[in-house]
Amino acid sequence: MSLSEATASVTELWRSDVERRRFLEGAAYAVAVYPIASMRWLTLPGREHPVSSDGFRRVGVADIDAVRTMTTAFRDLDNQVGGGKVRSTVVHYLHTSVAPLLRGSYTEEIGRRLFAVTAELTKLAGWAAYDLEEHGLAQRYLIQALRMARAAGDAALGAEILAAMSHQATYVGRPGDAVDLARAAQIAARSAGLPALEAGCHMVEAHGHAARSDARSCGGSLNAAEGAFDRANADRPIWLAYLDSAYISAKAGQCFRELGDNERAAGLARQSLDMSDGYQRGKVFNLCLLASSLIPEDPHEAVRVGTRALELSGTVESRRTGAYLRDVRARLAAYRDIPAVEEFRDRVANARSV
């Protein structure tokens, strides 16, 4: 697909989404899409030429900075209140403010910067759709974001998008695809020279292995992630700010819980709660991880932690938070003869946010 065709495709996606076209509603996750996308990323030539345009409106640095400022604001809101409260606003902004820029007039240098920030915001729209479990729509956005990242020549952003695809693949029950996507992401992260990003890519691979109950491969990926994270420094893109020690602990805890090692999972989940402010959705996830890991040892404490997660989830519009709370509820089923457990299970079942 040529760059002009890719631009037409992504702007049409935004327009159709704003207009709520029926073919986008309830789109199913397509199992073949991501493997093809990762193969294209690895095999297509690196830098694309030309990335310039001679449209009517002149696009400059101020336009790029404005989109980046809005992207940062949208990302912060997504972390605080969930994809359900920001997705439609992000898509509307892409359609009304970013699409005219893509059709404008810009130099090669400005063009690459424009496509990079467009990829970043399109990825966020896809992530918000994933958060709402609109998986087919999320795929469309992430595929388009990856195409924009290639036009920008931004290997780091491409790695982040591939890692997001891997994250989603594990969530929908495609751990084999998740591993392949994570490995493609690692190649891009290494070429970008960002050890922190490489660590994140190893973590999503580890989660894919854990979902397949492959403890040995999972351990290898966790060790690789630790080594990469130890090499990381503070010099990283703003969109990578989330990838800190709390995030690493949370992802490792998820792996050990999948593998049945609840004691290690609980310890890592506790560490993950030492997280930066502003990640309300992530805090719900990490509380659910801790609660589910505590169940075999202390169902009462699991209920106490789960109740904190349930109360916090009321401030976040995210179907994934509901899924994690329902998972805690299901894991507590064996202890429903305990009154506090059954009360919590009823609260989860009746919660509007779940």
VEXVEX-985584 format. One line per 10 residues: number of its first residue (from 1); their letters; for each residue x, y, z of N, C-alpha, C. Coordinates in steps of 0.05 Angstrom, whole numbers. Layout:
NUM = A = X/Y/Z/X/Y/Z/X/Y/Z ~ ... $
// end
This chain:
1 = MSLSEATASV = 17/-24/0/0/0/0/18/25/0 ~ 13/43/-19/28/68/-20/21/85/3 ~ 38/106/8/33/124/30/7/140/26 ~ 2/148/1/-23/163/-4/-47/145/1 ~ -45/119/-7/-67/101/-2/-70/96/28 ~ -48/94/43/-49/90/71/-62/114/85 ~ -55/138/76/-67/162/87/-97/163/82 ~ -105/156/58/-134/155/52/-148/135/69 ~ -135/112/73/-147/91/89/-152/99/118 ~ -131/111/130/-134/118/158/-154/140/162 $
11 = TELWRSDVER = -154/160/144/-173/182/147/-202/172/143 ~ -205/153/125/-232/141/121/-241/126/146 ~ -222/112/159/-229/98/184/-239/118/205 ~ -225/140/208/-233/160/227/-261/171/220 ~ -265/177/195/-291/188/186/-314/168/191 ~ -309/143/184/-329/123/187/-335/118/217 ~ -315/120/233/-319/116/262/-335/139/274 ~ -328/164/266/-344/187/276/-373/185/267 ~ -377/175/243/-404/173/232/-418/147/241 ~ -403/131/258/-414/106/269/-424/87/247 $
21 = RRFLEGAAYA = -408/84/227/-415/66/205/-420/37/215 ~ -440/25/205/-449/-1/215/-427/-23/213 ~ -411/-22/191/-392/-43/187/-370/-43/209 ~ -367/-22/224/-347/-21/245/-358/-32/271 ~ -384/-33/274/-396/-41/299/-394/-71/303 ~ -384/-79/326/-382/-107/332/-363/-122/315 ~ -344/-109/302/-324/-123/285/-309/-143/302 ~ -306/-167/291/-293/-189/306/-263/-187/303 ~ -249/-198/323/-220/-200/321/-212/-220/299 ~ -195/-211/281/-187/-227/258/-160/-239/263 $
31 = VAVYPIASMR = -159/-266/265/-134/-279/274/-111/-276/255 ~ -116/-272/229/-94/-271/210/-82/-243/208 ~ -95/-223/218/-86/-195/212/-59/-189/225 ~ -56/-194/251/-32/-186/264/-7/-201/255 ~ -8/-227/250/16/-241/239/25/-229/213 ~ 7/-222/196/14/-209/170/26/-182/175 ~ 15/-167/193/25/-140/199/54/-141/209 ~ 59/-160/228/86/-161/239/106/-170/218 ~ 98/-188/200/116/-197/178/122/-174/160 ~ 102/-158/153/107/-134/136/126/-115/149 $
41 = WLTLPGREHP = 122/-110/175/140/-92/189/169/-101/188 ~ 173/-127/190/200/-138/190/213/-139/163 ~ 196/-141/142/207/-147/115/207/-123/96 ~ 190/-103/101/189/-80/83/213/-63/87 ~ 222/-48/67/245/-30/70/241/-10/93 ~ 263/-1/104/262/17/127/250/44/123 ~ 265/62/111/255/90/108/240/93/82 ~ 218/106/83/200/110/61/204/138/48 ~ 204/139/22/206/165/8/186/166/-15 ~ 175/190/-20/178/214/-3/156/215/18 $
51 = VSSDGFRRVG = 161/229/40/141/234/61/136/264/61 ~ 127/274/39/122/303/37/96/306/21 ~ 85/330/22/59/334/9/57/363/-1 ~ 42/367/-22/38/394/-33/9/402/-32 ~ -4/395/-10/-32/403/-7/-36/433/-3 ~ -60/441/2/-67/470/3/-56/483/29 ~ -61/471/52/-54/483/78/-25/477/85 ~ -10/498/93/17/494/101/18/484/130 ~ 33/462/134/36/449/160/64/455/171 ~ 65/464/196/91/470/208/95/458/236 $
61 = VADIDAVRTM = 116/465/249/123/454/275/101/459/295 ~ 89/483/294/68/490/314/45/470/312 ~ 38/461/288/17/442/284/24/415/297 ~ 49/407/293/58/381/305/57/383/335 ~ 67/405/346/67/409/375/39/408/387 ~ 20/420/372/-7/421/382/-19/392/384 ~ -14/376/363/-24/349/363/-11/333/386 ~ 15/337/389/29/323/411/18/331/438 ~ 13/356/442/1/365/468/-26/352/473 ~ -42/351/453/-68/338/455/-65/308/460 $
71 = TTAFRDLDNQ = -46/296/447/-42/267/451/-34/261/480 ~ -16/278/491/-8/274/519/-32/277/537 ~ -49/296/532/-73/300/549/-92/277/547 ~ -96/267/523/-114/244/519/-103/219/532 ~ -76/215/531/-64/192/543/-67/193/573 ~ -63/216/585/-67/219/614/-96/213/622 ~ -115/223/606/-143/217/613/-149/188/610 ~ -139/175/589/-143/147/585/-134/131/610 ~ -111/137/620/-100/123/644/-117/128/668 ~ -128/152/670/-143/160/694/-172/150/694 $
81 = VGGGKVRSTV = -185/152/671/-214/147/670/-222/125/651 ~ -204/113/636/-210/91/619/-217/98/591 ~ -215/78/573/-219/83/545/-248/91/538 ~ -267/83/554/-295/89/548/-301/119/550 ~ -286/133/566/-291/162/569/-275/180/550 ~ -256/168/535/-240/184/518/-240/176/488 ~ -249/152/482/-245/141/455/-259/159/434 ~ -284/165/438/-299/181/418/-287/209/414 ~ -276/220/436/-264/247/434/-238/245/418 ~ -222/225/423/-197/221/408/-203/218/378 $
91 = VHYLHTSVAP = -222/201/372/-229/196/343/-239/222/330 ~ -256/237/344/-266/262/333/-243/281/328 ~ -223/282/346/-200/300/342/-184/291/318 ~ -180/265/315/-165/255/292/-179/263/266 ~ -206/260/266/-221/266/241/-221/296/235 ~ -225/312/255/-229/341/250/-203/357/249 ~ -183/349/264/-159/365/267/-134/352/254 ~ -132/326/255/-108/313/244/-110/307/214 ~ -134/298/206/-138/291/178/-131/315/159 ~ -140/339/165/-133/362/148/-103/367/147 $
101 = LLRGSYTEEI = -88/361/168/-59/364/168/-46/344/148 ~ -56/319/149/-45/298/131/-49/306/102 ~ -71/321/96/-76/329/69/-64/355/62 ~ -48/367/80/-36/393/76/-10/392/61 ~ 5/414/64/31/417/50/53/416/71 ~ 73/398/67/94/396/87/119/384/74 ~ 142/391/87/168/381/78/172/352/87 ~ 193/340/78/200/313/87/203/311/117 ~ 218/330/128/223/330/157/197/333/173 ~ 181/353/166/155/357/179/137/333/175 $
111 = GRRLFAVTAE = 137/322/151/121/299/145/126/275/163 ~ 152/269/168/158/247/185/149/252/214 ~ 152/277/223/143/284/250/112/282/251 ~ 99/291/230/70/290/230/60/261/230 ~ 72/243/215/63/216/215/70/202/241 ~ 91/210/254/98/198/280/76/205/301 ~ 69/231/303/49/238/323/22/228/315 ~ 16/225/290/-9/213/281/-10/183/289 ~ 12/170/286/14/141/294/9/139/323 ~ 21/157/339/19/156/368/-10/159/376 $
121 = LTKLAGWAAY = -24/178/365/-52/183/372/-71/161/361 ~ -65/151/338/-81/129/327/-78/104/343 ~ -54/100/353/-49/77/371/-66/80/396 ~ -67/105/407/-83/109/431/-112/104/426 ~ -122/111/403/-150/105/396/-155/75/395 ~ -135/61/384/-137/32/383/-136/20/411 ~ -119/30/428/-117/21/455/-143/25/471 ~ -155/48/466/-181/54/480/-202/35/470 ~ -202/28/445/-222/8/434/-217/-19/447 ~ -192/-26/450/-184/-52/463/-194/-51/492 $
131 = DLEEHGLAQR = -191/-28/506/-199/-26/533/-230/-30/536 ~ -244/-24/514/-273/-28/514/-281/-55/503 ~ -261/-72/498/-264/-99/486/-277/-98/458 ~ -272/-76/444/-281/-74/416/-257/-83/399 ~ -253/-109/398/-227/-120/389/-222/-117/359 ~ -243/-120/343/-239/-116/315/-232/-88/308 ~ -246/-69/321/-240/-41/316/-212/-33/326 ~ -205/-44/349/-178/-39/359/-157/-48/339 ~ -161/-72/327/-142/-81/307/-139/-62/284 ~ -161/-51/274/-160/-33/252/-143/-8/259 $
141 = YLIQALRMAR = -147/2/283/-131/26/290/-102/19/294 ~ -96/-3/307/-68/-10/312/-53/-16/286 ~ -66/-29/267/-54/-34/241/-48/-8/227 ~ -67/11/227/-62/37/215/-40/52/229 ~ -39/50/256/-19/64/271/9/53/263 ~ 11/27/260/36/15/252/45/25/224 ~ 26/28/206/32/38/179/43/67/181 ~ 30/83/198/39/110/201/67/112/214 ~ 73/94/233/99/93/245/120/86/225 ~ 114/68/206/133/61/185/138/85/167 $
151 = AAGDAALGAE = 117/100/161/121/124/144/139/144/158 ~ 136/145/185/153/164/200/181/154/203 ~ 186/128/198/212/117/203/219/115/232 ~ 197/111/249/200/111/278/199/82/288 ~ 223/70/291/225/42/300/214/38/328 ~ 220/58/346/211/56/374/181/55/375 ~ 168/73/361/139/74/362/127/48/349 ~ 140/39/328/131/14/316/133/-9/336 ~ 154/-10/352/157/-31/372/135/-29/393 ~ 128/-4/401/107/0/421/80/-10/410 $
161 = ILAAMSHQAT = 75/-5/385/50/-13/373/48/-44/370 ~ 70/-56/362/71/-85/360/68/-98/388 ~ 79/-85/409/75/-95/436/46/-93/444 ~ 33/-71/436/4/-68/443/-12/-90/429 ~ -5/-97/404/-18/-119/390/-14/-145/405 ~ 11/-150/415/17/-174/430/0/-175/456 ~ -2/-152/469/-19/-150/494/-47/-159/488 ~ -59/-148/466/-86/-155/459/-89/-184/451 ~ -69/-195/437/-70/-223/428/-71/-242/452 ~ -56/-237/472/-58/-253/496/-85/-251/509 $
171 = YVGRPGDAVD = -96/-227/510/-122/-222/523/-144/-238/509 ~ -143/-239/483/-164/-253/468/-159/-283/464 ~ -138/-293/477/-133/-322/476/-116/-331/453 ~ -99/-314/442/-81/-321/421/-51/-318/430 ~ -43/-333/450/-16/-329/461/6/-335/442 ~ 2/-353/423/23/-359/403/28/-334/386 ~ 7/-321/377/10/-297/362/23/-275/379 ~ 16/-274/405/27/-254/423/57/-257/424 ~ 67/-281/426/96/-286/427/110/-276/401 ~ 98/-283/379/110/-275/353/110/-244/350 $
181 = LARAAQIAAR = 89/-231/358/87/-202/357/108/-189/375 ~ 110/-201/399/129/-190/419/158/-192/408 ~ 164/-214/394/191/-217/384/197/-197/361 ~ 177/-192/345/180/-172/324/184/-144/337 ~ 169/-139/359/172/-114/374/200/-111/385 ~ 212/-133/395/238/-132/407/259/-124/386 ~ 256/-134/362/275/-127/340/274/-97/335 ~ 250/-86/334/246/-58/329/257/-41/353 ~ 253/-51/377/262/-36/401/293/-36/402 ~ 305/-58/395/335/-58/395/346/-40/374 $
191 = SAGLPALEAG = 333/-39/350/342/-21/329/339/8/337 ~ 320/14/355/315/41/364/333/49/387 ~ 347/29/399/366/34/421/352/42/446 ~ 329/30/452/314/37/477/312/12/494 ~ 330/7/513/329/-17/530/303/-19/546 ~ 292/4/555/267/3/571/244/-8/554 ~ 243/1/529/223/-9/510/227/-39/504 ~ 252/-46/501/259/-74/496/250/-91/520 ~ 253/-81/544/244/-95/568/214/-100/567 ~ 199/-79/559/170/-82/557/162/-102/537 $
201 = CHMVEAHGHA = 177/-104/515/171/-124/494/177/-152/504 ~ 198/-155/520/203/-182/532/181/-189/551 ~ 170/-169/566/149/-175/585/124/-185/572 ~ 116/-173/549/92/-183/536/97/-211/523 ~ 122/-217/515/128/-244/507/126/-263/530 ~ 136/-256/553/134/-273/577/105/-279/583 ~ 88/-259/581/59/-264/587/47/-283/567 ~ 55/-282/541/46/-301/522/54/-329/528 ~ 79/-332/537/89/-359/545/74/-369/569 ~ 69/-351/589/55/-360/613/26/-368/606 $
211 = ARSDARSCGG = 14/-355/587/-14/-362/579/-14/-390/566 ~ 8/-398/556/11/-425/544/22/-445/564 ~ 25/-437/589/36/-453/611/64/-463/605 ~ 80/-446/591/107/-453/584/125/-437/604 ~ 130/-450/627/144/-437/648/173/-431/640 ~ 186/-450/626/214/-446/619/218/-422/601 ~ 202/-421/579/204/-398/561/197/-372/575 ~ 177/-373/592/169/-349/607/192/-339/624 ~ 205/-357/638/228/-349/654/250/-337/638 ~ 255/-348/615/276/-336/597/269/-308/589 $
221 = SLNAAEGAFD = 243/-303/583/235/-276/575/236/-257/598 ~ 228/-266/622/230/-249/645/258/-241/652 ~ 277/-260/649/305/-254/654/315/-234/633 ~ 307/-237/608/315/-218/587/304/-191/593 ~ 279/-190/602/267/-164/609/282/-150/631 ~ 290/-165/651/304/-154/674/331/-142/665 ~ 345/-158/648/371/-148/638/368/-122/622 ~ 347/-121/604/343/-97/588/335/-74/606 ~ 318/-79/626/309/-57/643/332/-46/659 ~ 351/-63/667/375/-54/682/392/-35/665 $
231 = RANADRPIWL = 391/-38/639/407/-22/621/394/5/614 ~ 368/7/622/352/31/614/361/56/629 ~ 356/78/616/361/104/629/335/121/627 ~ 337/145/636/313/162/637/307/175/610 ~ 324/171/590/320/184/564/302/166/547 ~ 276/173/547/257/157/532/234/175/523 ~ 219/167/503/195/182/494/175/185/516 ~ 159/206/515/139/210/536/118/188/537 ~ 113/176/513/93/155/513/102/129/527 ~ 128/128/534/139/105/548/141/110/578 $
241 = AYLDSAYISA = 130/131/588/133/138/616/120/117/634 ~ 100/103/625/87/82/641/105/59/648 ~ 126/55/632/142/30/635/164/34/656 ~ 155/30/681/173/33/704/174/7/720 ~ 186/8/743/189/-17/759/162/-28/768 ~ 142/-11/773/116/-20/781/103/-36/758 ~ 106/-25/733/94/-39/710/108/-66/706 ~ 134/-67/709/149/-93/706/139/-113/727 ~ 136/-103/751/126/-121/773/98/-132/767 ~ 81/-115/757/54/-123/750/53/-145/728 $
251 = KAGQCFRELG = 69/-140/707/69/-159/685/82/-186/694 ~ 103/-185/711/115/-209/721/95/-224/739 ~ 80/-208/755/60/-220/773/39/-235/757 ~ 30/-223/735/10/-236/718/21/-263/708 ~ 46/-263/700/58/-287/690/58/-309/711 ~ 67/-303/736/68/-323/757/40/-332/765 ~ 21/-314/764/-7/-323/770/-17/-343/749 ~ -11/-337/723/-18/-355/702/-6/-383/706 ~ 19/-383/716/34/-408/720/27/-422/747 ~ 9/-410/762/0/-422/787/17/-416/812 $
261 = DNERAAGLAR = 37/-398/809/54/-391/832/42/-366/845 ~ 22/-371/862/7/-348/873/24/-333/894 ~ 42/-346/907/58/-332/927/76/-311/914 ~ 90/-319/893/107/-299/879/90/-278/865 ~ 67/-286/855/49/-267/842/40/-246/861 ~ 33/-255/886/23/-236/906/45/-216/914 ~ 69/-226/917/92/-208/924/97/-187/903 ~ 96/-196/878/100/-177/856/77/-158/853 ~ 53/-167/858/29/-150/857/31/-128/878 ~ 41/-135/902/44/-114/922/64/-93/913 $
271 = QSLDMSDGYQ = 86/-102/901/106/-83/891/94/-65/869 ~ 76/-77/853/64/-61/830/47/-39/840 ~ 37/-40/865/20/-19/875/35/6/883 ~ 62/4/883/79/28/887/82/42/860 ~ 60/52/850/59/63/823/54/93/823 ~ 61/105/801/57/134/799/28/142/800 ~ 23/167/808/-5/176/808/-15/179/779 ~ -41/177/776/-54/182/750/-60/156/735 ~ -52/133/746/-57/108/732/-80/93/746 ~ -103/105/747/-126/93/761/-134/66/750 $
281 = RGKVFNLCLL = -136/64/724/-143/38/712/-122/17/719 ~ -97/24/716/-75/5/723/-76/-3/752 ~ -84/15/769/-86/8/798/-108/-13/802 ~ -130/-10/788/-152/-30/790/-141/-57/781 ~ -127/-58/758/-115/-83/748/-97/-95/769 ~ -80/-79/781/-60/-90/799/-73/-99/825 ~ -94/-85/834/-108/-95/858/-122/-121/852 ~ -133/-124/828/-146/-149/821/-125/-172/820 ~ -101/-165/809/-80/-185/809/-73/-194/837 ~ -70/-175/855/-64/-182/883/-86/-199/895 $
291 = ASSLIPEDPH = -111/-190/892/-134/-204/903/-135/-233/893 ~ -133/-237/868/-134/-264/857/-111/-282/866 ~ -88/-270/870/-65/-285/879/-67/-293/909 ~ -82/-277/924/-85/-282/953/-106/-303/960 ~ -123/-309/941/-147/-326/947/-140/-352/960 ~ -121/-368/949/-116/-394/961/-106/-393/990 ~ -91/-372/996/-79/-369/1023/-98/-355/1043 ~ -112/-334/1034/-128/-318/1052/-151/-305/1037 ~ -174/-320/1033/-196/-309/1018/-208/-283/1031 ~ -206/-280/1057/-216/-256/1070/-200/-232/1061 $
301 = EAVRVGTRAL = -173/-234/1060/-156/-212/1051/-161/-207/1021 ~ -165/-229/1006/-171/-226/978/-196/-209/974 ~ -216/-213/990/-241/-198/989/-236/-169/996 ~ -220/-164/1016/-213/-136/1024/-200/-121/1001 ~ -180/-134/989/-166/-121/967/-185/-119/942 ~ -200/-140/937/-219/-139/915/-240/-117/918 ~ -248/-112/943/-267/-90/948/-255/-63/941 ~ -229/-59/947/-216/-34/939/-216/-31/909 ~ -211/-53/895/-211/-52/866/-239/-46/855 ~ -259/-58/867/-286/-54/858/-294/-25/862 $
311 = ELSGTVESRR = -288/-13/885/-295/14/890/-281/34/871 ~ -255/28/866/-240/46/848/-250/43/819 ~ -260/20/812/-269/15/784/-292/33/777 ~ -307/43/797/-329/61/791/-321/87/779 ~ -295/94/781/-285/119/769/-274/115/741 ~ -274/90/732/-261/83/707/-281/69/688 ~ -282/78/663/-299/65/644/-282/48/626 ~ -281/22/634/-263/3/620/-274/-25/624 ~ -281/-37/601/-291/-65/603/-270/-84/612 ~ -245/-78/608/-224/-96/618/-224/-96/649 $
321 = TGAYLRDVRA = -229/-74/662/-230/-74/691/-253/-93/700 ~ -275/-92/686/-297/-110/692/-289/-139/689 ~ -274/-145/668/-265/-172/663/-247/-182/685 ~ -229/-165/695/-211/-173/716/-226/-177/742 ~ -246/-160/748/-262/-164/772/-278/-189/771 ~ -289/-195/747/-304/-220/744/-286/-244/748 ~ -261/-241/739/-242/-263/743/-237/-268/773 ~ -234/-247/789/-231/-250/818/-256/-263/829 ~ -279/-255/820/-304/-267/830/-305/-297/824 ~ -297/-304/800/-298/-333/792/-278/-349/809 $
331 = RLAAYRDIPA = -255/-338/814/-235/-352/829/-243/-356/859 ~ -261/-338/868/-271/-340/895/-295/-360/898 ~ -304/-371/876/-328/-388/877/-325/-411/897 ~ -301/-422/899/-297/-445/917/-300/-438/946 ~ -300/-411/952/-302/-402/980/-328/-387/985 ~ -348/-392/969/-373/-376/972/-389/-383/997 ~ -381/-404/1011/-395/-409/1037/-387/-389/1058 ~ -365/-374/1053/-357/-353/1072/-375/-328/1066 ~ -389/-318/1086/-407/-295/1081/-394/-271/1067 ~ -371/-263/1075/-358/-240/1063/-351/-245/1034 $
341 = VEEFRDRVAN = -344/-270/1028/-338/-276/1000/-364/-274/983 ~ -385/-286/993/-410/-286/977/-421/-257/974 ~ -417/-241/995/-426/-213/993/-410/-198/971 ~ -384/-203/971/-367/-190/950/-375/-200/922 ~ -379/-226/920/-387/-237/893/-413/-225/884 ~ -432/-221/902/-457/-208/894/-452/-179/886 ~ -435/-165/900/-429/-137/893/-417/-135/865 ~ -399/-153/859/-387/-153/832/-408/-159/811 ~ -425/-179/816/-445/-186/797/-464/-164/791 ~ -470/-147/812/-490/-126/809/-478/-98/802 $
351 = ARSV = -452/-96/801/-439/-70/797/-444/-61/768 ~ -452/-36/765/-457/-25/738/-432/-23/722 ~ -409/-17/736/-384/-14/722/-372/-40/713 ~ -384/-63/721/-374/-89/714/-393/-103/695 $
// end
